[in-house]
Amino acid sequence: MESFRAVTEMQKRLEEELHHARIDLNRYSSEYEKLNTKVEHANKMRDLLLNAVEAMSEKPDQKASLLLFKERGVKKLGEKKPVRVGNITFYLDQDYQGELEALREVVDGYKKRVFLLEKAVEALGQLKPGRETSLRVINDDGIPLRVLVRN
């Protein structure tokens, strides 16, 4: 619970909270986009390798490579098994998917936080600041749930 002496004091506090939430949202959104680019790159690499193995599998002695490639989980995200194409072994790190999902949840949480703070600031803006008032605010993680106004 927080106490404020005036509506403007509470509004200033919420605007600061909103400012920091927007900064965090931008930071996490940027991280998400960078990681999403890595996931897309890993998926493209996987597809290229699959095509290379399929092309090689047209030779009778290469049929086993295609089966091994598919068995090793290259089509599934989250696998870290090596894939051999000719004399080269590829290690695909596709653990990005779990991290990407976690970042998506964080970004969604910050979007909700920014939205709620914007609505709270907007609601406070409708109050006419005048005489000094005592405000007691019940909040959840900086977002006002109830405001008790005393004269």
ZIWO-V427626 format. One record per residue. RES is the residue in one small letter. SS is DSSP state (H for helix, E for strand, C for the rest). PSI is psi in degrees with one decimal (NA if undefined). D_CENTER is the distance of its C-alpha to the mean C-alpha in Angstrom with 2 decimals. Layout:
# ZIWO-V427626
res:RES ss:SS psi:PSI d_center:D_CENTER
res:RES ss:SS psi:PSI d_center:D_CENTER
This chain:
# ZIWO-V427626
res:m ss:C psi:136.2 d_center:29.39
res:e ss:E psi:154.8 d_center:29.90
res:s ss:E psi:140.9 d_center:33.05
res:f ss:E psi:149.8 d_center:33.62
res:r ss:C psi:-16.1 d_center:37.00
res:a ss:C psi:158.7 d_center:36.07
res:v ss:H psi:-40.8 d_center:33.68
res:t ss:H psi:-34.6 d_center:33.00
res:e ss:H psi:-43.1 d_center:32.05
res:m ss:H psi:-40.8 d_center:29.47
res:q ss:H psi:-42.0 d_center:28.18
res:k ss:H psi:-43.5 d_center:27.87
res:r ss:H psi:-43.9 d_center:25.91
res:l ss:H psi:-37.2 d_center:23.43
res:e ss:H psi:-37.6 d_center:23.15
res:e ss:H psi:-44.3 d_center:22.36
res:e ss:H psi:-42.2 d_center:19.66
res:l ss:H psi:-42.7 d_center:18.24
res:h ss:H psi:-47.1 d_center:18.55
res:h ss:H psi:-36.5 d_center:16.59
res:a ss:H psi:-38.9 d_center:13.77
res:r ss:H psi:-39.4 d_center:13.65
res:i ss:H psi:-46.6 d_center:13.73
res:d ss:H psi:-41.0 d_center:10.80
res:l ss:H psi:-45.6 d_center:8.79
res:n ss:H psi:-41.0 d_center:10.22
res:r ss:H psi:-48.1 d_center:9.60
res:y ss:H psi:-34.4 d_center:5.84
res:s ss:H psi:-40.0 d_center:6.10
res:s ss:H psi:-44.6 d_center:8.79
res:e ss:H psi:-43.1 d_center:7.43
res:y ss:H psi:-46.3 d_center:5.17
res:e ss:H psi:-41.8 d_center:8.57
res:k ss:H psi:-44.9 d_center:10.63
res:l ss:H psi:-38.6 d_center:9.46
res:n ss:H psi:-37.9 d_center:9.82
res:t ss:H psi:-41.2 d_center:13.18
res:k ss:H psi:-41.0 d_center:14.13
res:v ss:H psi:-44.9 d_center:13.62
res:e ss:H psi:-40.0 d_center:15.73
res:h ss:H psi:-43.5 d_center:18.20
res:a ss:H psi:-39.1 d_center:18.58
res:n ss:H psi:-40.6 d_center:19.24
res:k ss:H psi:-41.4 d_center:21.78
res:m ss:H psi:-42.7 d_center:23.40
res:r ss:H psi:-44.9 d_center:23.73
res:d ss:H psi:-40.6 d_center:25.39
res:l ss:H psi:-43.4 d_center:27.68
res:l ss:H psi:-41.1 d_center:28.75
res:l ss:H psi:-43.9 d_center:29.42
res:n ss:H psi:-39.8 d_center:31.55
res:a ss:H psi:-43.6 d_center:33.37
res:v ss:H psi:-39.5 d_center:34.22
res:e ss:H psi:-39.0 d_center:35.36
res:a ss:H psi:-40.2 d_center:37.55
res:m ss:H psi:-27.1 d_center:39.02
res:s ss:C psi:-7.6 d_center:39.61
res:e ss:C psi:-21.7 d_center:42.26
res:k ss:C psi:138.4 d_center:44.52
res:p ss:H psi:-37.4 d_center:45.98
res:d ss:H psi:-5.1 d_center:45.11
res:q ss:H psi:-1.4 d_center:41.41
res:k ss:H psi:-38.0 d_center:40.76
res:a ss:H psi:-33.0 d_center:39.68
res:s ss:H psi:-41.2 d_center:36.95
res:l ss:H psi:-45.6 d_center:35.26
res:l ss:H psi:-43.2 d_center:35.45
res:l ss:H psi:-42.1 d_center:34.23
res:f ss:H psi:-46.5 d_center:31.29
res:k ss:H psi:-38.0 d_center:30.28
res:e ss:H psi:-32.1 d_center:31.08
res:r ss:C psi:-0.6 d_center:28.94
res:g ss:C psi:22.7 d_center:25.80
res:v ss:C psi:-26.6 d_center:24.80
res:k ss:C psi:-14.7 d_center:23.86
res:k ss:C psi:133.9 d_center:21.48
res:l ss:C psi:151.1 d_center:18.06
res:g ss:C psi:-2.5 d_center:17.97
res:e ss:C psi:144.0 d_center:21.56
res:k ss:C psi:28.3 d_center:22.86
res:k ss:C psi:144.0 d_center:26.47
res:p ss:E psi:149.2 d_center:28.56
res:v ss:E psi:129.5 d_center:29.97
res:r ss:E psi:125.5 d_center:33.37
res:v ss:E psi:108.8 d_center:34.46
res:g ss:C psi:-124.0 d_center:38.03
res:n ss:C psi:3.8 d_center:38.36
res:i ss:E psi:136.4 d_center:34.71
res:t ss:E psi:127.9 d_center:32.15
res:f ss:E psi:137.8 d_center:28.45
res:y ss:E psi:110.2 d_center:25.70
res:l ss:C psi:117.5 d_center:22.43
res:d ss:C psi:98.3 d_center:19.45
res:q ss:C psi:29.5 d_center:17.02
res:d ss:C psi:1.8 d_center:15.14
res:y ss:H psi:-29.7 d_center:12.07
res:q ss:H psi:-46.1 d_center:11.39
res:g ss:H psi:-42.4 d_center:10.79
res:e ss:H psi:-38.4 d_center:8.47
res:l ss:H psi:-43.2 d_center:6.54
res:e ss:H psi:-40.8 d_center:6.74
res:a ss:H psi:-43.1 d_center:5.91
res:l ss:H psi:-36.4 d_center:2.55
res:r ss:H psi:-41.9 d_center:2.83
res:e ss:H psi:-40.8 d_center:5.12
res:v ss:H psi:-45.7 d_center:4.51
res:v ss:H psi:-44.3 d_center:3.97
res:d ss:H psi:-39.7 d_center:6.67
res:g ss:H psi:-42.1 d_center:8.47
res:y ss:H psi:-34.0 d_center:8.92
res:k ss:H psi:-43.5 d_center:10.08
res:k ss:H psi:-42.9 d_center:12.43
res:r ss:H psi:-46.6 d_center:13.56
res:v ss:H psi:-44.1 d_center:14.42
res:f ss:H psi:-48.3 d_center:16.21
res:l ss:H psi:-39.2 d_center:18.18
res:l ss:H psi:-39.3 d_center:19.16
res:e ss:H psi:-42.1 d_center:20.31
res:k ss:H psi:-38.4 d_center:22.40
res:a ss:H psi:-43.6 d_center:23.87
res:v ss:H psi:-42.0 d_center:24.86
res:e ss:H psi:-43.6 d_center:26.32
res:a ss:H psi:-41.1 d_center:28.28
res:l ss:H psi:-32.1 d_center:29.65
res:g ss:H psi:-22.0 d_center:30.71
res:q ss:C psi:-20.4 d_center:32.99
res:l ss:C psi:142.0 d_center:34.93
res:k ss:C psi:110.6 d_center:37.93
res:p ss:C psi:135.6 d_center:38.01
res:g ss:C psi:-111.4 d_center:41.58
res:r ss:C psi:155.7 d_center:43.16
res:e ss:C psi:136.1 d_center:41.37
res:t ss:C psi:150.3 d_center:39.78
res:s ss:E psi:123.4 d_center:38.35
res:l ss:E psi:129.0 d_center:34.86
res:r ss:E psi:123.2 d_center:33.42
res:v ss:E psi:125.0 d_center:29.75
res:i ss:E psi:119.6 d_center:28.19
res:n ss:E psi:165.3 d_center:24.45
res:d ss:E psi:106.4 d_center:21.42
res:d ss:C psi:43.5 d_center:19.09
res:g ss:C psi:-4.5 d_center:20.60
res:i ss:E psi:120.1 d_center:20.58
res:p ss:E psi:131.4 d_center:24.24
res:l ss:E psi:-42.3 d_center:25.38
res:r ss:E psi:141.2 d_center:29.11
res:v ss:E psi:121.0 d_center:31.23
res:l ss:E psi:118.2 d_center:34.82
res:v ss:E psi:127.7 d_center:37.08
res:r ss:E psi:139.1 d_center:40.44
res:n ss:C psi:NA d_center:43.14
